[in-house]
Amino acid sequence: MLEQELLYAVTEETMIQQKTFENERLISAKGEKVTFDNISFIKCQLSGGNFEAAEFVDVKFDGCDISNCRFRNAYFKNCSFTNCKADGSNFCSAVFKIVEMENSSFVYCNFVAGLWEATITTDCDMKESFFSEVKFKKPVFHNVNFTSTDFFRTKLKSIDLSDCIISGIMLSDTFTELAGAKVNIYQAAELAKLLQVQIV
């Protein structure tokens, strides 16, 4: 069902709207520039798919595997990712507006040069992902694993990372990314090592 919908949407340049796809298995799907409006993906496997420049509005991903997918220049608004696996996916230059991510894995993901606005990320694994040159506007992070994540040239001002794991994060030589970020006392002690500050 989903494969036919995607083929028609790509060929006829139409959108897919008001649909629920459940237990679909579609490897290397082709959904470039397709608009998905009011869609629910439930326990679907879409790994390796190409959704570059696609638009997702009012879309729910629940229990889905979207690992190693291409979402470069994609647009997400009023969307949610719950209990999903997106490891290795490319979200380079993607826009996230009013998006919720919960209990999901985004390990090794590429979010470079994207925009995150009014997003809420809870209980997610984002270790070793790339967030360089991302623009954050009032994001919320709760219990997110950012171990060895790259925040090069990304301003973290006013962002509360106090209950996240930020061990080994990568920053510029000047560490200006951290200016104004909110961290707890233990994180501050670890970050002081980057600045070669000795706490006595």
C-alpha positions in Angstrom: 0.0 0.0 0.0 2.7 2.5 1.0 4.9 1.6 -2.0 2.0 2.3 -4.4 1.2 5.5 -2.6 4.8 6.7 -2.9 5.1 5.8 -6.5 1.9 7.7 -7.4 2.9 10.7 -5.3 6.3 10.9 -6.9 5.1 10.3 -10.5 2.1 12.6 -10.3 3.7 15.2 -7.9 0.8 14.9 -5.5 0.7 14.7 -1.7 -0.1 11.7 0.6 -2.6 12.8 3.2 -4.9 11.4 6.0 -3.5 7.9 5.9 -2.3 5.3 8.4 0.4 2.9 7.5 1.0 0.0 9.9 3.5 -2.8 9.8 4.7 -1.7 6.3 8.2 -2.9 5.3 9.7 -0.9 2.5 13.5 -0.9 2.1 15.1 1.9 0.1 11.8 3.7 -0.5 11.7 6.6 -2.8 9.9 9.6 -1.4 11.9 12.6 -2.6 10.0 15.9 -2.5 6.7 14.2 -1.4 4.4 16.0 1.0 3.0 13.9 3.8 0.1 15.5 5.5 -1.7 14.0 8.6 0.0 10.6 8.4 0.6 7.9 11.0 3.4 5.4 10.5 3.0 2.6 13.0 5.7 -0.1 13.4 6.9 0.5 9.9 10.4 -0.3 8.6 11.5 2.3 6.1 15.3 2.0 6.5 17.5 3.2 3.7 14.7 5.3 2.2 15.3 8.6 0.3 13.0 11.4 1.5 15.2 14.3 0.5 13.3 17.6 0.4 10.1 15.9 1.6 7.6 17.7 3.8 6.1 16.1 6.9 3.2 18.0 8.5 1.2 16.5 11.3 3.0 13.2 10.9 3.5 10.5 13.6 6.3 7.9 13.6 5.5 5.3 16.3 7.8 2.3 16.7 9.3 2.7 13.3 12.8 1.9 11.9 13.9 4.8 9.7 17.6 4.0 10.0 20.0 5.1 7.3 17.3 7.2 5.6 18.0 10.4 3.7 16.1 13.4 4.9 18.4 16.1 3.6 16.5 19.5 3.3 13.3 17.8 4.7 10.7 19.9 6.6 9.0 18.6 9.7 6.2 20.5 11.4 3.9 19.2 14.2 5.5 15.8 14.0 6.5 13.2 16.6 9.0 10.3 16.8 8.1 7.8 19.5 10.0 4.6 20.2 11.8 4.9 16.9 15.2 3.9 15.5 16.8 6.4 13.2 20.5 5.5 13.5 22.7 6.8 10.8 20.1 8.9 9.0 20.9 12.1 7.3 18.9 15.1 8.4 21.4 17.7 7.0 19.7 21.1 6.5 16.4 19.7 7.7 13.9 21.9 9.6 12.1 20.8 12.7 9.3 23.0 14.0 7.2 21.9 17.0 8.5 18.4 16.8 8.6 15.9 19.7 11.2 13.0 19.9 10.7 10.5 22.7 12.4 7.3 23.7 14.1 7.0 20.3 17.6 6.4 18.9 19.4 8.9 16.6 22.9 7.6 17.0 25.4 8.7 14.2 22.7 11.0 12.7 23.7 14.1 10.6 21.7 17.2 11.7 24.3 19.6 10.3 23.1 23.1 9.3 19.5 22.4 10.4 16.9 24.5 12.3 15.2 23.2 15.5 12.4 25.4 16.7 10.2 24.7 19.7 11.3 21.0 19.7 11.1 18.7 22.7 13.5 15.7 22.9 13.1 13.3 25.8 14.9 10.0 26.7 16.7 9.8 23.4 20.1 8.5 22.4 22.0 10.9 20.1 25.5 10.0 20.8 28.2 10.6 18.1 25.7 12.6 16.0 26.5 15.8 14.2 24.9 19.1 15.2 27.4 21.5 13.8 26.1 24.9 12.6 22.6 24.1 13.8 20.2 26.9 14.7 18.3 26.2 17.9 15.2 28.3 18.9 13.9 27.3 22.3 14.6 23.6 22.2 14.0 21.4 25.2 16.2 18.4 26.0 15.4 15.9 28.8 17.7 13.0 29.5 19.4 13.0 26.1 22.6 11.1 25.5 24.9 13.5 23.6 28.1 11.5 24.2 30.8 12.5 21.7 28.3 14.6 19.7 29.7 17.4 17.5 28.3 20.9 18.3 30.9 22.8 16.2 29.7 26.4 15.6 26.3 25.7 17.2 25.2 28.3 19.8 23.9 26.6 23.0 23.0 29.8 24.8 20.1 29.4 27.2 19.7 25.7 26.4 19.4 23.5 29.5 21.6 20.4 29.2 21.7 19.8 33.0 20.1 16.3 32.9 21.7 15.2 29.6 25.0 13.3 29.0 27.5 15.6 27.3 30.7 13.7 27.8 33.2 14.2 25.0 31.2 16.7 23.1 33.1 18.3 20.2 33.4 22.1 20.1 35.6 24.8 18.4 39.0 25.8 19.8 37.4 28.8 21.5 34.5 26.9 23.1 32.2 29.8 22.3 29.4 27.3 21.7 29.0 26.8 25.4 28.5 30.5 26.2 25.2 30.8 28.2 24.5 27.1 28.2 22.9 25.6 31.4 24.8 22.7 32.9 25.0 21.1 36.3 28.0 21.2 38.7 29.3 17.8 37.6 29.1 18.7 33.9 30.8 22.0 34.7 33.7 20.2 36.2 34.1 18.0 33.2 33.8 20.9 30.8 36.5 22.7 32.8 39.0 20.0 31.6 38.4 21.2 28.0 39.3 24.7 29.1 42.4 23.3 31.0 41.0 24.8 34.2 42.1 23.1 37.4 39.4 22.9 40.1 40.8 22.7 43.6 
